[in-house]
Amino acid sequence: MSGFNRLPLGWRLIVVLGLLAGLGQLGWAAFGGPGLVSSFSMAGLATLVATLVLGLLAWNDATRRALDGLGRSVDALGAGQYDRPLASPDTDDAQVRALAKGLDGVQRRLADDQAARAAQDAERAAAEAEQRRRLQEVETYARAQLTAVNALGQGVEKLAGGDMISRLREDAFPAEARKIPSDFNAAVDNLQQALAGVLGAARGLRAGCSDISAAADDLAQRTERQSAGLERTAAALDQITATVKTSAENAEKARGVTQSAKANAEKSGQVVREAVEAMGGIEKSSQSITQIIGVIDEIAFQTNLLALNAGVEAARAGDAGRGFAVVAQEVRALAQRSADAAKEIKGLIRASSEQVDKGVKLVGETGQTLDQILGQVIEINDLVGEIAASSKAQAGGLAEVNAAVSQMGQEIHQNGAMVEQSAAAASALAAEAEELESLLGGFQVGAQVHEYRPRQDQRREMPAAPRRDAFRERYVQGANALKIEPRSRPGQWR
């Protein structure tokens, strides 16, 4: 049927119509009756034969065309055209179709071999091209790396020579190594800034050390003057301490004297009180004596009166009473003398009473004065006690001040030694800073270095010390001095 299908449309219509006609006539002859068999059978047979002939011709033509197609395919295979599609044979012949199938298998194998060889050739060519590309890339990379290494070597060489100004160009390095010059330049920038800072710090350190050395010299001079003033202060404090101590002792003695005066004043007060009481007794006795004198005066008056009466009576008696008159006269004279004596005694007693009154008054005033004196003596005693306590406390305080001054003297001695050490250390540090500055001078930093400039108003000119050597010998030597040893070489401390 495949061969029939490959016939042209006209041929296929003719074959179909012939077959139908032949088959119709044969059927009609078979079922139409015996009269018709001969005429129709012959016509049908002729038609069938003609159809078969036409079919054979058509099959032959199809077979020829199929063989021609297979021949062309074999020619194409011989020409190496393995990718050309094989024409399908327009025939139903099994042998032709088997031959076509075998040719198709051979063509496929040959095509596969050709494709494999082509793939191998392509892979080989691609490998060779890739190898050439890689070799070219390696060569380019090697040249770029060599250029980068040379540039880096020049930069390192300049850096080793102290050149901090030169930088690496990024275009001298490949793209994948652009970080190297960037990092190198950043490191050089940081190193440049650091060295510039160190150089500035070294210069500042040198200037600062000079200031420290000058300040140490000034401090040493002030320390020397302070030490001299402190010695004078200590001597004055010693004198004051001795004076205050003597004053304290005298205050203690005065306290004892005032206590004795207090006791004596108390005794005097008691004596005055007793004297006032005795004066009172004397006044009372004077009053009693006055009374007695009054009695005596009255007795003398009565005696005189009696003597007068006796004289009158004796005068009346005449000569018989003359002796009695003499006696009366004597008695009268005696009474008169007694009266005069009593009057005189009364005057004396009155004067004595007045003097006693005045003495009592004076003694009273003396008692009051002694009481005031006693109060003042007690107050003086308290004040002298306070003065003695204050003097004692002042003596103790001055002793502590003296001890503190002595301690300050020792500390000033140590400060002097430390000042000497600081001056020596500052000088050594200045030398180290100068050496560091000279070492850093070999680097071309190319940056602005900020130098240390001390302020002039921060330093005060001090007068020169009159005894610098004496101060050095005085404060550096001794148990309180600090030992300063010279260094064996610059840059090395012992």
Number of C-alpha atoms within 10 A of each C-alpha: 8 11 18 18 11 15 19 10 11 9 14 16 12 14 22 14 14 22 20 16 18 24 17 15 24 20 15 16 20 14 11 13 10 10 9 15 19 12 13 20 21 16 16 26 17 14 20 22 15 16 22 15 13 16 21 12 12 21 20 14 16 21 19 15 15 23 21 14 18 22 14 14 23 20 12 17 19 10 9 14 16 23 15 12 12 20 16 15 25 24 26 16 16 9 10 17 18 12 15 23 15 12 17 20 12 15 23 16 13 17 18 14 13 16 15 12 12 12 13 12 12 13 13 12 12 13 12 12 12 13 12 12 12 13 12 12 12 13 12 13 14 12 13 17 18 13 15 23 14 14 19 21 12 15 22 17 12 15 17 11 12 16 19 22 16 15 21 20 15 17 10 18 22 17 10 7 14 15 13 16 21 15 12 16 20 13 12 22 16 12 14 21 18 13 21 21 18 17 24 18 20 24 22 19 23 25 19 20 23 19 16 20 23 19 19 23 20 20 20 25 22 17 21 24 16 16 20 13 12 19 15 12 15 20 13 13 19 16 12 18 22 15 14 22 21 15 19 22 15 15 24 19 14 20 21 15 14 23 19 14 19 21 15 13 21 18 14 19 20 15 13 21 17 14 19 21 15 13 21 16 12 19 20 13 13 19 15 12 17 21 13 14 21 16 13 20 22 14 15 25 17 14 23 24 14 16 26 17 15 22 23 15 16 21 15 13 13 13 11 11 18 16 13 19 25 15 16 25 17 14 21 25 16 16 25 17 15 21 23 14 16 23 16 14 17 22 13 13 20 15 12 17 22 13 14 19 16 13 18 22 14 15 21 18 14 19 22 15 14 21 18 13 19 22 15 13 22 18 14 19 21 15 15 25 19 14 20 22 15 16 25 20 15 19 21 15 14 21 18 12 17 20 13 13 18 15 12 15 18 16 14 21 24 19 22 27 26 20 25 25 19 21 22 17 17 22 18 19 21 24 17 18 23 17 16 18 19 13 11 17 13 11 19 17 24 13 13 10 16 13 16 15 10 13 7 7 6 6 12 10 8 13 9 11 17 11 12 14 10 12 22 15 12 15 25 23 14 13 9 15 19 19 14 15 10 13 11 9 8 12 13 9 10 8
